[in-house]
């Protein structure tokens, strides 16, 4: 049970950067900086804007494949490389990146995030994903993407190995005594000697324990196994919810699992995605939104929708509702099962046509879409936050860089005036921004109950 104490809570915000905007056709908009997508200047500008807005963090997604290159923004810079560069032009902004457990090795991931945490002065966060598609498997020499439940089993072991590597140096292991010639206390640097079902490592890591102890651990899955994984390891959850009731149910569900892992409610922050189209008036906002929607070719909408549902819809009338007799797409999916279920619910509950559903997905990828004024957006955010549907939001600007500027210039001041969001940073690390404790060595090696482990 979550206890309300609104005076002690402030909203958390992430700036989710994806291509040149989260709208599928945002790159075509005249205000997008698609030409700067593979340079540094665009991201320096976005980081400066997010830090000016006092965002907790800037979040970069990652995909390990490229497709539909002819008509959609495709390809992205390596997020850890990019965030390392951005750490030198920011002072407070948290820097978080997606890195897959399925197509990496624990030692490399532990080293890269420890390095980013040192370089940034304690501002790193790792969004833990298990990847989605066979396309990714093929790029890494694998014949097929591992099954959904198996990926989470592997991910648990992966994260355990990474945290053990971060713990291989005690916090005070470095001595750095020039006079005696003693660099470190060898008794405080430990081999890991881990051998599991999927991974093994000798250790210790070749980077000392990170400034935050562990970079903040972020998780984005909403399925049953995803929720259980988040309850064990996640400190921030990025989720997709379309209604306050669904968000409240998700919030309560994940929090109910925390005691099984010896965790307090305050150790987890839930931040659903929110893609806002903001106008001076509602009419202006809706005009902007419809202009963006018209930039999505019908063929693209159907292709993407067919891929998500694992069912070819090209022969169906685009203005008709989604057929109800298609094979169960959730069962067929080996990717984001919870997101596929969300799309099905959207289609049937709102009686959307095939084209409407396809375009709706491509406008915000299943996350909540808002169209209206800055004050209306602040009202919605306040209602969700105060009614414990979330602890904040992952803001997903449809077109970059302009829509992030609009949010910072128009919405942040309203939230600040209402006492919902900081006016200045009170700390320097991402953990301090989020109100998360610095973990002790072995923090996540609590003995979990067998029942929880058997969910996977």
C-alpha angles and dihedrals in degrees: 000000000000114000118217117235105152096176090064095049130081126181121259122216134195125191104221109204116197123168106305092323140338095257108096092229096035091109089066093056113105091233094058122101095217089147089065096049095108098039133078101239096074092052092045088055093048093047091050090050093049092049091048087054090051093239115177091229150350111233126203121195123210134208122190096209141045127222142155089035094162098066110012136059104265136177127035139206118261103272099217092051090048095047091049088058092046092051088072094058098043131063109188110011115113113238115212130175138185115240122173121233091203098062104032139064122246095233093054093047093047091050096046095049093043087052093050090048091054094043092050097041095247104324103117128120131180120215102206114213134165096211126241120232146055085234088071092048091053091052089057097047096260122132096218141008111257118257117272099251093041091055090058092048088053091044092056091055091043093055092045090055093046094051091047089054091050087051094050090094116054115227094255098038094113112084102169094188106165094185096055094033091235112144100174141357102255092201088065097052110079137190114239097213092187122169116175138159094273108014140032135180138173101207157150101177115245091231121067121245109298120255091250092046087237123014106248110282113226127186131190107188122113101180121104094267089042093054092048091049090050092050090056101040112003120106094173125026122203106201140168117233127164100194138034091238092054090046092050091050091050092046092052093044096054093042090051089061096053098082090059087067096041093253131143124229091245091062093074133059121194116205118177120201118261124187110193130196104193128194137171085246134017089251092056092047093051091047089054091047095050091048089056093046092053089057090066109091111226090233091058092049092052094044093052094043091049090051094051093047094041088229129107109241098171093106096055126092107263094219093055126091120265108277114255095211099066116121114273102281094193092057090045094050121096091178130057100350095176091052092050090052089050091054091050091050091049091051098050101034094049095034091232122182118239091257093046091051093047092050092044090055092048093049094063108352093245097313123121113286118208125192119182146064128326093252092049090051091050089051091054093046092048092049094051092044097047093044092053098248088128147346093236140315143275101227113218110191111207094215126026139252097001101052092055089052090051092053093048094044099041111023105032093061090053092051090047093050089054092052092243099116137036122267091199136015111261095194141026105230130070090241090056091050091052096041092241122149121241104253122239121231109287092017095148096040093088112138105260121210115260093236092061092049091052093061086085 
